[in-house]
Amino acid sequence: MSQQMIQVSDLRRSFGATVAVDGVGFEVAAGEVVGLLGPNGAGKTTTIHCLTTLLRPDSGTARVAGFDVVRQAAEVRRSIAVTGQFAALDEMLTGRENLVLFGRLLGLGRRAAAARADELIERFDLGEVAGAAVRTYSGGLRRRVDLAASLVVDRPVLFLDEPTTGLDPRSRRALWEVVRQLRDDGTAVLLTTQYLEEADQLAARVLLVDHGRVVAEGTPDDLKGRLGGAVCEVRIEDPRDRAAASAQLRAAFPDLTEDEDVLRLAAGSGTLTEVVRRLESAGVEADDVTVRRPTLDEVFLSLTGAGVPDPAGARR
């Protein structure tokens, strides 16, 4: 059984009368990625700040890499790497110079820091840009250098607080590959993200937080399963055709719901065939008919009653 690298029990933190974290508890094992999701203000970042010793919890216990976050804060800091939403780099220096600088600040000798920088440049595929000033980098390159900088000294635990906010899809996927490599190397990763697809791609388990509490926990598939089985969606842009299709389908599928130009109903064995048959009877040609599983977005909406997270929104 893998060693538990993050252990949290009944963690609480308030700001005056505002309760940000209200009895949170979970564990993250070595070689595991766990996603921490929730609406804005749910307590995700406050939880991260408590675990990385930036905030002192009011009560409860938390151990990171075996060390208590209150009584052994210095040991915790020596055991973790943290990458936040914004890259903490010197834009006037080159990518390589930034990595060397971080190595020196973390206690490596000149030669060791240079050797580690070269190793990370190769690992993160930065060879072509390592000699250029960071100010010339794209957002994706900055984020890769920032993540590399947080790993100049090997740490068993990595905290990623919305690491891909603002990145284009290609850069996000490149970072996902890096996170997967770290996981495979045995690093414990706690990820907060506003992108539900990201948690679906990376996290072995998801913790859904709302109003400072963990309201659901499980694998992405487990959480999707709470909403039932597959969903059939029928998209019809023409309002008259959509009304005719709705009347015809509702007779067989009383659970049918409408959302703008989409008719949605629970799907089982034979559902697709019946839907197509009834559309033909109504003389309606759908623009699209699909059968899919529920998404994490729908789980999020169902369990929190909130809108899907806005990556640009404020959070605590």
C-alpha positions in Angstrom: 0.0 0.0 0.0 1.3 3.5 -0.9 2.4 5.8 1.9 0.0 8.6 2.7 1.9 11.8 2.0 -1.0 14.2 2.9 -3.3 13.5 5.8 -5.9 16.0 6.8 -8.5 15.6 9.6 -11.3 18.0 10.6 -9.3 21.0 9.3 -10.9 24.4 10.1 -10.0 28.0 9.3 -12.1 31.1 9.6 -11.6 34.8 8.7 -13.5 36.7 11.3 -17.1 35.5 11.0 -16.5 33.9 7.6 -15.8 30.1 7.8 -13.6 29.2 4.9 -12.7 25.7 5.8 -15.2 23.7 7.9 -14.0 20.3 8.9 -12.2 19.2 5.8 -10.6 15.7 5.8 -8.8 13.6 3.2 -5.6 11.8 2.3 -3.2 11.8 -0.7 -0.9 8.9 -1.3 2.6 8.8 -2.9 2.1 8.5 -6.7 -1.4 9.8 -6.6 -3.1 12.9 -8.1 -6.1 14.2 -6.1 -8.2 17.0 -7.5 -9.7 19.6 -5.2 -12.8 21.2 -6.9 -15.5 23.6 -5.8 -17.2 26.9 -6.6 -15.5 30.2 -6.0 -15.1 30.8 -2.3 -15.5 27.1 -1.4 -12.3 27.0 0.6 -9.9 25.3 -1.9 -7.1 27.8 -1.8 -7.4 28.4 2.0 -7.0 24.6 2.4 -3.8 24.7 0.2 -2.5 27.6 2.2 -3.0 25.7 5.5 -1.2 22.7 4.1 1.7 24.7 2.8 2.1 26.6 6.1 1.1 29.9 4.6 -1.9 30.0 7.0 -2.2 28.5 10.5 -5.4 26.4 10.8 -7.7 27.2 13.7 -8.2 23.5 14.6 -7.9 20.0 13.2 -4.8 18.2 12.2 -2.8 18.0 9.0 0.4 16.2 8.2 2.4 16.6 5.0 5.2 14.1 4.2 4.8 12.9 7.8 5.2 16.3 9.4 2.6 18.4 11.3 1.9 21.6 9.5 1.8 23.6 12.7 4.4 22.1 15.0 6.9 21.1 12.2 6.3 23.8 9.6 10.0 24.1 8.6 10.1 20.4 7.8 6.9 20.6 5.8 8.4 23.5 3.7 11.5 21.4 3.0 9.3 18.5 1.8 7.0 20.3 -0.7 6.9 22.1 -4.0 4.3 24.6 -4.8 3.2 26.1 -8.1 0.5 28.8 -8.0 -1.6 30.5 -10.6 1.0 33.0 -11.7 4.6 32.2 -12.7 7.2 33.5 -10.1 10.0 34.1 -12.5 12.5 36.9 -13.2 11.6 38.1 -16.6 15.0 39.7 -17.3 16.8 36.4 -16.8 16.8 33.5 -19.2 15.0 30.3 -18.5 18.2 28.6 -17.6 19.3 31.4 -15.4 16.1 31.3 -13.5 16.5 27.6 -12.8 20.1 28.1 -11.6 18.9 31.0 -9.4 16.3 28.8 -7.8 18.8 26.1 -7.2 21.2 28.5 -5.5 18.4 29.9 -3.3 17.5 26.4 -2.3 21.1 25.7 -1.1 22.7 24.0 -4.1 26.3 24.7 -5.0 27.1 26.5 -8.3 27.9 23.4 -10.2 25.0 21.4 -8.7 22.6 24.1 -9.5 23.8 24.3 -13.1 23.7 20.6 -13.5 20.1 20.4 -12.1 19.0 23.3 -14.4 20.3 21.4 -17.5 18.5 18.2 -16.3 15.2 20.1 -15.9 15.6 21.8 -19.3 15.9 18.4 -20.9 13.0 17.0 -18.9 10.6 19.8 -19.7 11.7 20.1 -23.3 13.0 23.7 -23.0 16.3 23.3 -24.8 15.3 25.6 -27.7 14.3 28.5 -25.5 16.4 28.1 -22.3 18.9 30.8 -23.5 16.2 33.4 -24.2 14.9 35.9 -21.7 11.7 34.8 -19.9 10.0 38.0 -21.0 9.9 36.6 -24.6 8.2 33.4 -23.5 4.6 32.4 -24.2 2.3 31.7 -21.2 2.7 28.0 -21.7 6.5 28.2 -21.7 6.5 30.4 -18.6 4.3 27.9 -16.8 6.6 25.0 -17.7 9.7 26.9 -16.4 7.8 27.8 -13.3 6.9 24.2 -12.7 10.5 23.2 -13.4 11.7 25.8 -10.9 9.5 24.4 -8.2 11.2 21.0 -8.8 14.8 22.1 -8.7 15.1 20.2 -5.4 13.2 16.9 -5.5 10.2 17.0 -3.2 7.8 14.2 -2.4 4.7 16.4 -2.4 3.6 18.9 -5.0 0.8 21.4 -4.6 -0.7 22.8 -7.9 -3.0 25.7 -7.3 -4.8 26.3 -10.6 -1.6 25.8 -12.6 -3.0 26.1 -16.1 -5.3 29.1 -15.7 -5.1 31.2 -18.9 -3.1 28.7 -20.9 -4.1 27.6 -24.4 -5.3 24.0 -24.9 -1.9 22.8 -26.3 0.1 24.3 -23.4 -2.4 22.8 -20.9 -2.0 19.3 -22.4 1.8 19.6 -22.3 1.6 20.4 -18.6 -0.7 17.5 -18.0 2.0 15.2 -19.4 4.5 16.6 -17.0 2.1 16.1 -14.0 1.6 12.5 -15.2 5.3 11.9 -15.2 5.7 13.3 -11.7 2.9 11.0 -10.6 4.6 8.0 -12.2 7.8 8.9 -10.4 6.0 8.7 -7.0 5.1 12.3 -6.3 1.9 13.0 -4.4 0.0 15.8 -6.1 -2.8 17.9 -4.8 -4.4 19.9 -7.6 -6.9 22.7 -7.4 -8.4 23.7 -10.8 -11.2 25.6 -12.3 -11.1 23.3 -15.3 -13.3 20.2 -14.7 -11.8 18.5 -17.7 -8.4 18.8 -16.1 -9.5 17.0 -13.0 -11.1 14.4 -15.2 -7.9 13.9 -17.1 -5.4 13.9 -14.2 -7.0 13.0 -10.9 -7.4 9.5 -9.6 -9.8 10.9 -7.0 -11.8 14.1 -6.8 -12.8 16.0 -3.7 -15.8 18.3 -4.3 -15.7 21.1 -1.8 -18.6 23.5 -1.1 -18.9 26.1 1.7 -15.7 24.8 3.3 -16.8 21.1 3.4 -16.1 18.0 1.3 -19.5 17.2 -0.1 -18.5 14.4 -2.4 -15.4 12.2 -2.9 -14.6 9.5 -5.4 -13.1 8.8 -8.8 -14.4 10.9 -11.6 -16.3 7.9 -12.9 -17.8 7.3 -9.4 -19.0 10.9 -9.2 -20.5 10.7 -12.7 -22.3 7.5 -11.8 -24.2 9.4 -9.0 -26.2 11.1 -11.7 -27.2 7.8 -13.2 -26.3 6.2 -16.5 -25.9 7.6 -20.0 -27.6 10.6 -21.4 -29.1 11.0 -24.9 -29.0 14.5 -26.3 -31.0 15.6 -29.4 -30.1 19.0 -30.9 -32.6 20.6 -33.1 -32.1 24.3 -34.0 -35.5 24.9 -35.7 -38.0 25.8 -32.9 -41.0 24.3 -34.8 -39.2 21.0 -35.4 -38.0 21.0 -31.8 -41.5 21.4 -30.5 -42.8 18.6 -32.7 -39.9 16.3 -31.6 -40.4 17.2 -27.9 -44.1 16.2 -28.1 -43.3 12.9 -29.9 -40.4 12.0 -27.6 -42.0 13.0 -24.3 -44.7 10.3 -24.8 -42.0 7.6 -24.5 -39.5 9.5 -22.3 -41.4 11.5 -19.6 -38.1 12.5 -18.0 -37.2 14.6 -21.1 -35.8 18.1 -20.4 -35.2 21.0 -22.7 -32.1 23.3 -22.6 -32.1 25.9 -25.4 -31.9 23.8 -28.6 -31.1 20.5 -26.9 -33.6 17.8 -25.8 -32.1 15.7 -23.1 -33.2 12.3 -21.7 -31.9 9.3 -19.8 -30.5 6.6 -22.1 -30.7 2.9 -21.8 -30.6 -0.1 -24.0 -32.5 0.6 -27.2 -33.0 4.3 -26.4 -31.1 5.6 -29.5 -33.2 3.4 -31.9 -36.4 4.5 -30.3 -35.4 8.2 -30.5 -34.6 7.9 -34.2 -37.8 6.1 -34.9 -39.9 8.7 -33.1 -38.1 11.6 -34.9 -38.9 9.9 -38.2 -42.6 9.6 -37.2 -42.6 13.3 -36.4 -41.0 14.1 -39.7 -38.1 15.8 -37.9 -34.4 15.6 -38.9 -32.2 16.3 -35.9 -29.1 18.4 -36.3 -27.3 16.0 -33.9 -28.1 13.0 -31.7 -25.6 11.7 -29.2 -25.4 9.3 -26.3 -22.8 10.1 -23.6 -22.0 9.7 -20.0 -22.6 12.6 -17.5 -19.8 15.1 -17.2 -18.0 16.4 -14.1 -19.6 19.7 -15.0 -23.0 18.1 -14.4 -21.9 16.5 -11.2 -20.6 19.9 -10.0 -24.0 21.5 -10.8 -25.9 18.7 -9.2 -24.0 18.6 -5.9 -23.2 22.3 -5.3 -26.1 24.0 -7.0 -23.5 26.4 -8.3 -22.6 27.4 -11.8 -19.7 25.7 -13.5 -16.5 27.4 -12.2 -15.3 30.5 -14.0 -11.5 30.3 -14.5 -11.3 34.1 -14.4 -13.4 34.3 -11.2 -12.2 35.3 -7.8 -11.6 32.6 -5.2 -10.4 31.9 -1.7 
